[in-house]
Amino acid sequence: MKKLKKALLEEKISLAINKFEQGTSFREAAEIAGIDYWDFQMELDKRSVPMISSISLAKKRMLVN
């Protein structure tokens, strides 16, 4: 049962990171992952996902709209 819970958490985190990279706010992505702000930051660090990439995507989206 623990393996299933861990696998589900990993999937939620992966989905949240994907959403974050596409422009979802940091806070929303952490909520999607089901973890707090600091744990989500650690997950981004573990996966070498820079916060800058999402910020630049958000800026581009603002310029288009």
CHARMM-style PDB file with segment names, atoms N, HN, CA, C and O in Angstrom:
ATOM      1  N   MET     1       0.813  -1.191   0.000  1.00  0.00      PROA
ATOM      2  CA  MET     1       0.000   0.000   0.000  1.00  0.00      PROA
ATOM      3  C   MET     1       0.860   1.260   0.000  1.00  0.00      PROA
ATOM      4  O   MET     1       0.517   2.245  -0.655  1.00  0.00      PROA
ATOM      5  N   LYS     2       1.978   1.236   0.732  1.00  0.00      PROA
ATOM      6  HN  LYS     2       2.256   0.436   1.264  1.00  0.00      PROA
ATOM      7  CA  LYS     2       2.859   2.396   0.777  1.00  0.00      PROA
ATOM      8  C   LYS     2       3.453   2.689  -0.598  1.00  0.00      PROA
ATOM      9  O   LYS     2       3.636   3.850  -0.963  1.00  0.00      PROA
ATOM     10  N   LYS     3       3.752   1.646  -1.351  1.00  0.00      PROA
ATOM     11  HN  LYS     3       3.604   0.703  -1.054  1.00  0.00      PROA
ATOM     12  CA  LYS     3       4.314   1.841  -2.688  1.00  0.00      PROA
ATOM     13  C   LYS     3       3.312   2.523  -3.603  1.00  0.00      PROA
ATOM     14  O   LYS     3       3.683   3.365  -4.420  1.00  0.00      PROA
ATOM     15  N   LEU     4       2.061   2.167  -3.469  1.00  0.00      PROA
ATOM     16  HN  LEU     4       1.760   1.483  -2.805  1.00  0.00      PROA
ATOM     17  CA  LEU     4       1.010   2.779  -4.282  1.00  0.00      PROA
ATOM     18  C   LEU     4       0.861   4.265  -3.938  1.00  0.00      PROA
ATOM     19  O   LEU     4       0.759   5.108  -4.829  1.00  0.00      PROA
ATOM     20  N   LYS     5       0.850   4.574  -2.647  1.00  0.00      PROA
ATOM     21  HN  LYS     5       0.932   3.889  -1.923  1.00  0.00      PROA
ATOM     22  CA  LYS     5       0.738   5.972  -2.217  1.00  0.00      PROA
ATOM     23  C   LYS     5       1.924   6.792  -2.714  1.00  0.00      PROA
ATOM     24  O   LYS     5       1.761   7.924  -3.167  1.00  0.00      PROA
ATOM     25  N   LYS     6       3.113   6.211  -2.624  1.00  0.00      PROA
ATOM     26  HN  LYS     6       3.245   5.291  -2.255  1.00  0.00      PROA
ATOM     27  CA  LYS     6       4.313   6.909  -3.086  1.00  0.00      PROA
ATOM     28  C   LYS     6       4.253   7.138  -4.596  1.00  0.00      PROA
ATOM     29  O   LYS     6       4.614   8.210  -5.083  1.00  0.00      PROA
ATOM     30  N   ALA     7       3.798   6.134  -5.327  1.00  0.00      PROA
ATOM     31  HN  ALA     7       3.504   5.263  -4.932  1.00  0.00      PROA
ATOM     32  CA  ALA     7       3.687   6.261  -6.782  1.00  0.00      PROA
ATOM     33  C   ALA     7       2.668   7.334  -7.169  1.00  0.00      PROA
ATOM     34  O   ALA     7       2.894   8.107  -8.099  1.00  0.00      PROA
ATOM     35  N   LEU     8       1.551   7.375  -6.451  1.00  0.00      PROA
ATOM     36  HN  LEU     8       1.368   6.747  -5.695  1.00  0.00      PROA
ATOM     37  CA  LEU     8       0.538   8.399  -6.719  1.00  0.00      PROA
ATOM     38  C   LEU     8       1.065   9.799  -6.408  1.00  0.00      PROA
ATOM     39  O   LEU     8       0.810  10.742  -7.157  1.00  0.00      PROA
ATOM     40  N   LEU     9       1.791   9.931  -5.315  1.00  0.00      PROA
ATOM     41  HN  LEU     9       1.998   9.165  -4.706  1.00  0.00      PROA
ATOM     42  CA  LEU     9       2.374  11.227  -4.968  1.00  0.00      PROA
ATOM     43  C   LEU     9       3.367  11.668  -6.042  1.00  0.00      PROA
ATOM     44  O   LEU     9       3.381  12.835  -6.433  1.00  0.00      PROA
ATOM     45  N   GLU    10       4.185  10.749  -6.512  1.00  0.00      PROA
ATOM     46  HN  GLU    10       4.173   9.801  -6.194  1.00  0.00      PROA
ATOM     47  CA  GLU    10       5.151  11.073  -7.563  1.00  0.00      PROA
ATOM     48  C   GLU    10       4.447  11.527  -8.842  1.00  0.00      PROA
ATOM     49  O   GLU    10       4.910  12.448  -9.514  1.00  0.00      PROA
ATOM     50  N   GLU    11       3.340  10.887  -9.173  1.00  0.00      PROA
ATOM     51  HN  GLU    11       2.963  10.138  -8.626  1.00  0.00      PROA
ATOM     52  CA  GLU    11       2.577  11.286 -10.362  1.00  0.00      PROA
ATOM     53  C   GLU    11       1.990  12.683 -10.189  1.00  0.00      PROA
ATOM     54  O   GLU    11       2.017  13.491 -11.118  1.00  0.00      PROA
ATOM     55  N   LYS    12       1.461  12.964  -9.002  1.00  0.00      PROA
ATOM     56  HN  LYS    12       1.439  12.308  -8.248  1.00  0.00      PROA
ATOM     57  CA  LYS    12       0.902  14.287  -8.734  1.00  0.00      PROA
ATOM     58  C   LYS    12       1.985  15.353  -8.814  1.00  0.00      PROA
ATOM     59  O   LYS    12       1.757  16.439  -9.348  1.00  0.00      PROA
ATOM     60  N   ILE    13       3.155  15.046  -8.286  1.00  0.00      PROA
ATOM     61  HN  ILE    13       3.341  14.165  -7.852  1.00  0.00      PROA
ATOM     62  CA  ILE    13       4.267  15.998  -8.327  1.00  0.00      PROA
ATOM     63  C   ILE    13       4.712  16.229  -9.767  1.00  0.00      PROA
ATOM     64  O   ILE    13       4.957  17.368 -10.163  1.00  0.00      PROA
ATOM     65  N   SER    14       4.818  15.167 -10.545  1.00  0.00      PROA
ATOM     66  HN  SER    14       4.619  14.242 -10.223  1.00  0.00      PROA
ATOM     67  CA  SER    14       5.205  15.309 -11.957  1.00  0.00      PROA
ATOM     68  C   SER    14       4.198  16.149 -12.724  1.00  0.00      PROA
ATOM     69  O   SER    14       4.579  17.006 -13.521  1.00  0.00      PROA
ATOM     70  N   LEU    15       2.920  15.908 -12.487  1.00  0.00      PROA
ATOM     71  HN  LEU    15       2.611  15.212 -11.839  1.00  0.00      PROA
ATOM     72  CA  LEU    15       1.876  16.692 -13.142  1.00  0.00      PROA
ATOM     73  C   LEU    15       1.987  18.162 -12.735  1.00  0.00      PROA
ATOM     74  O   LEU    15       1.893  19.052 -13.580  1.00  0.00      PROA
ATOM     75  N   ALA    16       2.186  18.410 -11.446  1.00  0.00      PROA
ATOM     76  HN  ALA    16       2.263  17.687 -10.760  1.00  0.00      PROA
ATOM     77  CA  ALA    16       2.294  19.778 -10.954  1.00  0.00      PROA
ATOM     78  C   ALA    16       3.496  20.500 -11.550  1.00  0.00      PROA
ATOM     79  O   ALA    16       3.399  21.675 -11.905  1.00  0.00      PROA
ATOM     80  N   ILE    17       4.620  19.813 -11.663  1.00  0.00      PROA
ATOM     81  HN  ILE    17       4.699  18.859 -11.375  1.00  0.00      PROA
ATOM     82  CA  ILE    17       5.814  20.428 -12.253  1.00  0.00      PROA
ATOM     83  C   ILE    17       5.572  20.741 -13.716  1.00  0.00      PROA
ATOM     84  O   ILE    17       5.967  21.799 -14.206  1.00  0.00      PROA
ATOM     85  N   ASN    18       4.930  19.832 -14.404  1.00  0.00      PROA
ATOM     86  HN  ASN    18       4.609  18.973 -14.006  1.00  0.00      PROA
ATOM     87  CA  ASN    18       4.590  20.076 -15.814  1.00  0.00      PROA
ATOM     88  C   ASN    18       3.709  21.314 -15.943  1.00  0.00      PROA
ATOM     89  O   ASN    18       3.951  22.169 -16.795  1.00  0.00      PROA
ATOM     90  N   LYS    19       2.694  21.405 -15.101  1.00  0.00      PROA
ATOM     91  HN  LYS    19       2.497  20.710 -14.409  1.00  0.00      PROA
ATOM     92  CA  LYS    19       1.797  22.567 -15.113  1.00  0.00      PROA
ATOM     93  C   LYS    19       2.576  23.845 -14.783  1.00  0.00      PROA
ATOM     94  O   LYS    19       2.362  24.886 -15.404  1.00  0.00      PROA
ATOM     95  N   PHE    20       3.470  23.759 -13.809  1.00  0.00      PROA
ATOM     96  HN  PHE    20       3.643  22.913 -13.304  1.00  0.00      PROA
ATOM     97  CA  PHE    20       4.282  24.903 -13.411  1.00  0.00      PROA
ATOM     98  C   PHE    20       5.136  25.391 -14.583  1.00  0.00      PROA
ATOM     99  O   PHE    20       5.244  26.594 -14.826  1.00  0.00      PROA
ATOM    100  N   GLU    21       5.730  24.460 -15.295  1.00  0.00      PROA
ATOM    101  HN  GLU    21       5.642  23.484 -15.098  1.00  0.00      PROA
ATOM    102  CA  GLU    21       6.567  24.820 -16.447  1.00  0.00      PROA
ATOM    103  C   GLU    21       5.740  25.445 -17.567  1.00  0.00      PROA
ATOM    104  O   GLU    21       6.267  26.191 -18.393  1.00  0.00      PROA
ATOM    105  N   GLN    22       4.454  25.141 -17.592  1.00  0.00      PROA
ATOM    106  HN  GLN    22       4.025  24.536 -16.922  1.00  0.00      PROA
ATOM    107  CA  GLN    22       3.575  25.708 -18.619  1.00  0.00      PROA
ATOM    108  C   GLN    22       2.965  27.042 -18.188  1.00  0.00      PROA
ATOM    109  O   GLN    22       2.211  27.655 -18.944  1.00  0.00      PROA
ATOM    110  N   GLY    23       3.292  27.493 -16.971  1.00  0.00      PROA
ATOM    111  HN  GLY    23       3.904  26.995 -16.357  1.00  0.00      PROA
ATOM    112  CA  GLY    23       2.834  28.807 -16.551  1.00  0.00      PROA
ATOM    113  C   GLY    23       1.904  28.855 -15.360  1.00  0.00      PROA
ATOM    114  O   GLY    23       1.526  29.943 -14.925  1.00  0.00      PROA
ATOM    115  N   THR    24       1.524  27.711 -14.820  1.00  0.00      PROA
ATOM    116  HN  THR    24       1.831  26.828 -15.174  1.00  0.00      PROA
ATOM    117  CA  THR    24       0.705  27.700 -13.604  1.00  0.00      PROA
ATOM    118  C   THR    24       1.524  28.302 -12.472  1.00  0.00      PROA
ATOM    119  O   THR    24       2.735  28.092 -12.403  1.00  0.00      PROA
ATOM    120  N   SER    25       0.882  29.042 -11.595  1.00  0.00      PROA
ATOM    121  HN  SER    25      -0.102  29.213 -11.652  1.00  0.00      PROA
ATOM    122  CA  SER    25       1.616  29.683 -10.500  1.00  0.00      PROA
ATOM    123  C   SER    25       2.247  28.629  -9.587  1.00  0.00      PROA
ATOM    124  O   SER    25       1.804  27.483  -9.513  1.00  0.00      PROA
ATOM    125  N   PHE    26       3.291  29.068  -8.903  1.00  0.00      PROA
ATOM    126  HN  PHE    26       3.650  29.999  -8.964  1.00  0.00      PROA
ATOM    127  CA  PHE    26       4.007  28.188  -7.983  1.00  0.00      PROA
ATOM    128  C   PHE    26       3.051  27.641  -6.931  1.00  0.00      PROA
ATOM    129  O   PHE    26       3.042  26.443  -6.648  1.00  0.00      PROA
ATOM    130  N   ARG    27       2.253  28.525  -6.359  1.00  0.00      PROA
ATOM    131  HN  ARG    27       2.261  29.498  -6.589  1.00  0.00      PROA
ATOM    132  CA  ARG    27       1.313  28.120  -5.301  1.00  0.00      PROA
ATOM    133  C   ARG    27       0.298  27.097  -5.811  1.00  0.00      PROA
ATOM    134  O   ARG    27       0.033  26.098  -5.142  1.00  0.00      PROA
ATOM    135  N   GLU    28      -0.268  27.344  -6.990  1.00  0.00      PROA
ATOM    136  HN  GLU    28      -0.053  28.156  -7.533  1.00  0.00      PROA
ATOM    137  CA  GLU    28      -1.235  26.392  -7.560  1.00  0.00      PROA
ATOM    138  C   GLU    28      -0.582  25.048  -7.840  1.00  0.00      PROA
ATOM    139  O   GLU    28      -1.171  23.998  -7.585  1.00  0.00      PROA
ATOM    140  N   ALA    29       0.635  25.086  -8.365  1.00  0.00      PROA
ATOM    141  HN  ALA    29       1.113  25.939  -8.573  1.00  0.00      PROA
ATOM    142  CA  ALA    29       1.337  23.834  -8.672  1.00  0.00      PROA
ATOM    143  C   ALA    29       1.601  23.038  -7.401  1.00  0.00      PROA
ATOM    144  O   ALA    29       1.452  21.816  -7.389  1.00  0.00      PROA
ATOM    145  N   ALA    30       1.993  23.724  -6.333  1.00  0.00      PROA
ATOM    146  HN  ALA    30       2.115  24.717  -6.342  1.00  0.00      PROA
ATOM    147  CA  ALA    30       2.215  23.031  -5.055  1.00  0.00      PROA
ATOM    148  C   ALA    30       0.922  22.391  -4.562  1.00  0.00      PROA
ATOM    149  O   ALA    30       0.934  21.279  -4.034  1.00  0.00      PROA
ATOM    150  N   GLU    31      -0.193  23.097  -4.738  1.00  0.00      PROA
ATOM    151  HN  GLU    31      -0.203  24.000  -5.168  1.00  0.00      PROA
ATOM    152  CA  GLU    31      -1.492  22.540  -4.333  1.00  0.00      PROA
ATOM    153  C   GLU    31      -1.855  21.317  -5.173  1.00  0.00      PROA
ATOM    154  O   GLU    31      -2.377  20.333  -4.649  1.00  0.00      PROA
ATOM    155  N   ILE    32      -1.579  21.379  -6.479  1.00  0.00      PROA
ATOM    156  HN  ILE    32      -1.155  22.178  -6.905  1.00  0.00      PROA
ATOM    157  CA  ILE    32      -1.841  20.228  -7.354  1.00  0.00      PROA
ATOM    158  C   ILE    32      -1.034  19.031  -6.875  1.00  0.00      PROA
ATOM    159  O   ILE    32      -1.526  17.903  -6.847  1.00  0.00      PROA
ATOM    160  N   ALA    33       0.219  19.296  -6.496  1.00  0.00      PROA
ATOM    161  HN  ALA    33       0.618  20.212  -6.519  1.00  0.00      PROA
ATOM    162  CA  ALA    33       1.091  18.216  -6.024  1.00  0.00      PROA
ATOM    163  C   ALA    33       0.655  17.681  -4.664  1.00  0.00      PROA
ATOM    164  O   ALA    33       0.988  16.555  -4.297  1.00  0.00      PROA
ATOM    165  N   GLY    34      -0.096  18.499  -3.917  1.00  0.00      PROA
ATOM    166  HN  GLY    34      -0.367  19.415  -4.215  1.00  0.00      PROA
ATOM    167  CA  GLY    34      -0.535  18.067  -2.600  1.00  0.00      PROA
ATOM    168  C   GLY    34       0.545  18.183  -1.544  1.00  0.00      PROA
ATOM    169  O   GLY    34       0.522  17.479  -0.535  1.00  0.00      PROA
ATOM    170  N   ILE    35       1.505  19.091  -1.787  1.00  0.00      PROA
ATOM    171  HN  ILE    35       1.524  19.663  -2.607  1.00  0.00      PROA
ATOM    172  CA  ILE    35       2.593  19.293  -0.826  1.00  0.00      PROA
ATOM    173  C   ILE    35       2.729  20.785  -0.547  1.00  0.00      PROA
ATOM    174  O   ILE    35       2.186  21.617  -1.274  1.00  0.00      PROA
ATOM    175  N   ASP    36       3.461  21.113   0.519  1.00  0.00      PROA
ATOM    176  HN  ASP    36       3.901  20.437   1.110  1.00  0.00      PROA
ATOM    177  CA  ASP    36       3.597  22.528   0.860  1.00  0.00      PROA
ATOM    178  C   ASP    36       4.644  23.214  -0.017  1.00  0.00      PROA
ATOM    179  O   ASP    36       5.354  22.584  -0.801  1.00  0.00      PROA
ATOM    180  N   TYR    37       4.704  24.527   0.153  1.00  0.00      PROA
ATOM    181  HN  TYR    37       4.128  25.039   0.790  1.00  0.00      PROA
ATOM    182  CA  TYR    37       5.578  25.392  -0.645  1.00  0.00      PROA
ATOM    183  C   TYR    37       7.025  24.905  -0.644  1.00  0.00      PROA
ATOM    184  O   TYR    37       7.643  24.781  -1.702  1.00  0.00      PROA
ATOM    185  N   TRP    38       7.563  24.629   0.542  1.00  0.00      PROA
ATOM    186  HN  TRP    38       7.061  24.729   1.401  1.00  0.00      PROA
ATOM    187  CA  TRP    38       8.975  24.259   0.659  1.00  0.00      PROA
ATOM    188  C   TRP    38       9.256  22.890   0.068  1.00  0.00      PROA
ATOM    189  O   TRP    38      10.296  22.690  -0.561  1.00  0.00      PROA
ATOM    190  N   ASP    39       8.351  21.950   0.259  1.00  0.00      PROA
ATOM    191  HN  ASP    39       7.506  22.113   0.769  1.00  0.00      PROA
ATOM    192  CA  ASP    39       8.536  20.623  -0.323  1.00  0.00      PROA
ATOM    193  C   ASP    39       8.473  20.690  -1.845  1.00  0.00      PROA
ATOM    194  O   ASP    39       9.212  19.984  -2.532  1.00  0.00      PROA
ATOM    195  N   PHE    40       7.588  21.541  -2.371  1.00  0.00      PROA
ATOM    196  HN  PHE    40       6.988  22.114  -1.813  1.00  0.00      PROA
ATOM    197  CA  PHE    40       7.511  21.689  -3.823  1.00  0.00      PROA
ATOM    198  C   PHE    40       8.800  22.305  -4.355  1.00  0.00      PROA
ATOM    199  O   PHE    40       9.291  21.898  -5.408  1.00  0.00      PROA
ATOM    200  N   GLN    41       9.355  23.283  -3.638  1.00  0.00      PROA
ATOM    201  HN  GLN    41       8.956  23.613  -2.782  1.00  0.00      PROA
ATOM    202  CA  GLN    41      10.631  23.875  -4.043  1.00  0.00      PROA
ATOM    203  C   GLN    41      11.730  22.813  -4.061  1.00  0.00      PROA
ATOM    204  O   GLN    41      12.561  22.794  -4.969  1.00  0.00      PROA
ATOM    205  N   MET    42      11.737  21.928  -3.058  1.00  0.00      PROA
ATOM    206  HN  MET    42      11.062  21.943  -2.320  1.00  0.00      PROA
ATOM    207  CA  MET    42      12.735  20.850  -3.024  1.00  0.00      PROA
ATOM    208  C   MET    42      12.565  19.906  -4.208  1.00  0.00      PROA
ATOM    209  O   MET    42      13.552  19.445  -4.781  1.00  0.00      PROA
ATOM    210  N   GLU    43      11.312  19.616  -4.578  1.00  0.00      PROA
ATOM    211  HN  GLU    43      10.511  19.991  -4.112  1.00  0.00      PROA
ATOM    212  CA  GLU    43      11.071  18.752  -5.735  1.00  0.00      PROA
ATOM    213  C   GLU    43      11.572  19.406  -7.019  1.00  0.00      PROA
ATOM    214  O   GLU    43      12.138  18.727  -7.876  1.00  0.00      PROA
ATOM    215  N   LEU    44      11.371  20.709  -7.163  1.00  0.00      PROA
ATOM    216  HN  LEU    44      10.911  21.261  -6.467  1.00  0.00      PROA
ATOM    217  CA  LEU    44      11.895  21.420  -8.333  1.00  0.00      PROA
ATOM    218  C   LEU    44      13.412  21.338  -8.350  1.00  0.00      PROA
ATOM    219  O   LEU    44      14.013  21.094  -9.396  1.00  0.00      PROA
ATOM    220  N   ASP    45      14.031  21.539  -7.199  1.00  0.00      PROA
ATOM    221  HN  ASP    45      13.543  21.737  -6.349  1.00  0.00      PROA
ATOM    222  CA  ASP    45      15.486  21.465  -7.105  1.00  0.00      PROA
ATOM    223  C   ASP    45      16.002  20.073  -7.459  1.00  0.00      PROA
ATOM    224  O   ASP    45      16.983  19.935  -8.189  1.00  0.00      PROA
ATOM    225  N   LYS    46      15.331  19.035  -6.934  1.00  0.00      PROA
ATOM    226  HN  LYS    46      14.534  19.147  -6.340  1.00  0.00      PROA
ATOM    227  CA  LYS    46      15.748  17.651  -7.221  1.00  0.00      PROA
ATOM    228  C   LYS    46      15.708  17.350  -8.712  1.00  0.00      PROA
ATOM    229  O   LYS    46      16.525  16.582  -9.221  1.00  0.00      PROA
ATOM    230  N   ARG    47      14.755  17.958  -9.405  1.00  0.00      PROA
ATOM    231  HN  ARG    47      14.092  18.582  -8.991  1.00  0.00      PROA
ATOM    232  CA  ARG    47      14.585  17.704 -10.833  1.00  0.00      PROA
ATOM    233  C   ARG    47      15.260  18.761 -11.704  1.00  0.00      PROA
ATOM    234  O   ARG    47      15.101  18.769 -12.924  1.00  0.00      PROA
ATOM    235  N   SER    48      16.012  19.647 -11.064  1.00  0.00      PROA
ATOM    236  HN  SER    48      16.141  19.641 -10.073  1.00  0.00      PROA
ATOM    237  CA  SER    48      16.734  20.722 -11.764  1.00  0.00      PROA
ATOM    238  C   SER    48      15.812  21.581 -12.623  1.00  0.00      PROA
ATOM    239  O   SER    48      16.156  21.963 -13.742  1.00  0.00      PROA
ATOM    240  N   VAL    49      14.639  21.874 -12.079  1.00  0.00      PROA
ATOM    241  HN  VAL    49      14.359  21.564 -11.171  1.00  0.00      PROA
ATOM    242  CA  VAL    49      13.683  22.733 -12.779  1.00  0.00      PROA
ATOM    243  C   VAL    49      13.865  24.147 -12.245  1.00  0.00      PROA
ATOM    244  O   VAL    49      13.581  24.409 -11.076  1.00  0.00      PROA
ATOM    245  N   PRO    50      14.334  25.057 -13.084  1.00  0.00      PROA
ATOM    246  CA  PRO    50      14.526  26.432 -12.608  1.00  0.00      PROA
ATOM    247  C   PRO    50      13.202  27.183 -12.523  1.00  0.00      PROA
ATOM    248  O   PRO    50      12.313  26.986 -13.351  1.00  0.00      PROA
ATOM    249  N   MET    51      13.082  28.027 -11.539  1.00  0.00      PROA
ATOM    250  HN  MET    51      13.804  28.187 -10.867  1.00  0.00      PROA
ATOM    251  CA  MET    51      11.877  28.845 -11.424  1.00  0.00      PROA
ATOM    252  C   MET    51      11.821  29.866 -12.548  1.00  0.00      PROA
ATOM    253  O   MET    51      10.733  30.301 -12.927  1.00  0.00      PROA
ATOM    254  N   ILE    52      12.952  30.252 -13.082  1.00  0.00      PROA
ATOM    255  HN  ILE    52      13.835  29.898 -12.775  1.00  0.00      PROA
ATOM    256  CA  ILE    52      13.021  31.251 -14.147  1.00  0.00      PROA
ATOM    257  C   ILE    52      12.255  30.791 -15.383  1.00  0.00      PROA
ATOM    258  O   ILE    52      11.618  31.606 -16.050  1.00  0.00      PROA
ATOM    259  N   SER    53      12.307  29.512 -15.695  1.00  0.00      PROA
ATOM    260  HN  SER    53      12.824  28.850 -15.154  1.00  0.00      PROA
ATOM    261  CA  SER    53      11.641  29.036 -16.915  1.00  0.00      PROA
ATOM    262  C   SER    53      10.147  29.302 -16.870  1.00  0.00      PROA
ATOM    263  O   SER    53       9.556  29.682 -17.881  1.00  0.00      PROA
ATOM    264  N   SER    54       9.534  29.108 -15.724  1.00  0.00      PROA
ATOM    265  HN  SER    54      10.014  28.799 -14.903  1.00  0.00      PROA
ATOM    266  CA  SER    54       8.107  29.347 -15.626  1.00  0.00      PROA
ATOM    267  C   SER    54       7.796  30.841 -15.647  1.00  0.00      PROA
ATOM    268  O   SER    54       6.795  31.263 -16.225  1.00  0.00      PROA
ATOM    269  N   ILE    55       8.642  31.628 -15.024  1.00  0.00      PROA
ATOM    270  HN  ILE    55       9.456  31.285 -14.554  1.00  0.00      PROA
ATOM    271  CA  ILE    55       8.426  33.069 -15.002  1.00  0.00      PROA
ATOM    272  C   ILE    55       8.501  33.632 -16.415  1.00  0.00      PROA
ATOM    273  O   ILE    55       7.689  34.477 -16.790  1.00  0.00      PROA
ATOM    274  N   SER    56       9.471  33.170 -17.200  1.00  0.00      PROA
ATOM    275  HN  SER    56      10.131  32.483 -16.895  1.00  0.00      PROA
ATOM    276  CA  SER    56       9.585  33.675 -18.570  1.00  0.00      PROA
ATOM    277  C   SER    56       8.380  33.249 -19.411  1.00  0.00      PROA
ATOM    278  O   SER    56       7.918  34.008 -20.263  1.00  0.00      PROA
ATOM    279  N   LEU    57       7.880  32.057 -19.179  1.00  0.00      PROA
ATOM    280  HN  LEU    57       8.256  31.440 -18.487  1.00  0.00      PROA
ATOM    281  CA  LEU    57       6.682  31.619 -19.894  1.00  0.00      PROA
ATOM    282  C   LEU    57       5.484  32.486 -19.510  1.00  0.00      PROA
ATOM    283  O   LEU    57       4.681  32.854 -20.367  1.00  0.00      PROA
ATOM    284  N   ALA    58       5.366  32.804 -18.243  1.00  0.00      PROA
ATOM    285  HN  ALA    58       6.019  32.505 -17.547  1.00  0.00      PROA
ATOM    286  CA  ALA    58       4.255  33.641 -17.791  1.00  0.00      PROA
ATOM    287  C   ALA    58       4.357  35.032 -18.413  1.00  0.00      PROA
ATOM    288  O   ALA    58       3.344  35.602 -18.820  1.00  0.00      PROA
ATOM    289  N   LYS    59       5.561  35.579 -18.490  1.00  0.00      PROA
ATOM    290  HN  LYS    59       6.384  35.115 -18.160  1.00  0.00      PROA
ATOM    291  CA  LYS    59       5.747  36.899 -19.109  1.00  0.00      PROA
ATOM    292  C   LYS    59       5.337  36.857 -20.570  1.00  0.00      PROA
ATOM    293  O   LYS    59       4.671  37.769 -21.060  1.00  0.00      PROA
ATOM    294  N   LYS    60       5.732  35.804 -21.264  1.00  0.00      PROA
ATOM    295  HN  LYS    60       6.273  35.062 -20.866  1.00  0.00      PROA
ATOM    296  CA  LYS    60       5.361  35.668 -22.676  1.00  0.00      PROA
ATOM    297  C   LYS    60       3.840  35.611 -22.838  1.00  0.00      PROA
ATOM    298  O   LYS    60       3.278  36.210 -23.755  1.00  0.00      PROA
ATOM    299  N   ARG    61       3.188  34.881 -21.933  1.00  0.00      PROA
ATOM    300  HN  ARG    61       3.644  34.395 -21.188  1.00  0.00      PROA
ATOM    301  CA  ARG    61       1.727  34.777 -22.002  1.00  0.00      PROA
ATOM    302  C   ARG    61       1.078  36.127 -21.755  1.00  0.00      PROA
ATOM    303  O   ARG    61       0.070  36.445 -22.387  1.00  0.00      PROA
ATOM    304  N   MET    62       1.628  36.929 -20.853  1.00  0.00      PROA
ATOM    305  HN  MET    62       2.447  36.670 -20.340  1.00  0.00      PROA
ATOM    306  CA  MET    62       1.068  38.241 -20.579  1.00  0.00      PROA
ATOM    307  C   MET    62       1.207  39.155 -21.796  1.00  0.00      PROA
ATOM    308  O   MET    62       0.316  39.955 -22.082  1.00  0.00      PROA
ATOM    309  N   LEU    63       2.315  39.035 -22.503  1.00  0.00      PROA
ATOM    310  HN  LEU    63       3.038  38.385 -22.271  1.00  0.00      PROA
ATOM    311  CA  LEU    63       2.539  39.877 -23.674  1.00  0.00      PROA
ATOM    312  C   LEU    63       1.606  39.508 -24.816  1.00  0.00      PROA
ATOM    313  O   LEU    63       1.215  40.374 -25.599  1.00  0.00      PROA
ATOM    314  N   VAL    64       1.244  38.231 -24.924  1.00  0.00      PROA
ATOM    315  HN  VAL    64       1.562  37.527 -24.288  1.00  0.00      PROA
ATOM    316  CA  VAL    64       0.356  37.759 -25.991  1.00  0.00      PROA
ATOM    317  C   VAL    64      -1.065  38.213 -25.732  1.00  0.00      PROA
ATOM    318  O   VAL    64      -1.773  38.609 -26.658  1.00  0.00      PROA
ATOM    319  N   ASN    65      -1.489  38.159 -24.472  1.00  0.00      PROA
ATOM    320  HN  ASN    65      -0.913  37.838 -23.720  1.00  0.00      PROA
ATOM    321  CA  ASN    65      -2.882  38.504 -24.127  1.00  0.00      PROA
ATOM    322  C   ASN    65      -3.060  39.956 -24.171  1.00  0.00      PROA
ATOM    323  OT1 ASN    65      -4.157  40.452 -23.914  1.00  0.00      PROA
TER     324      ASN     65
END
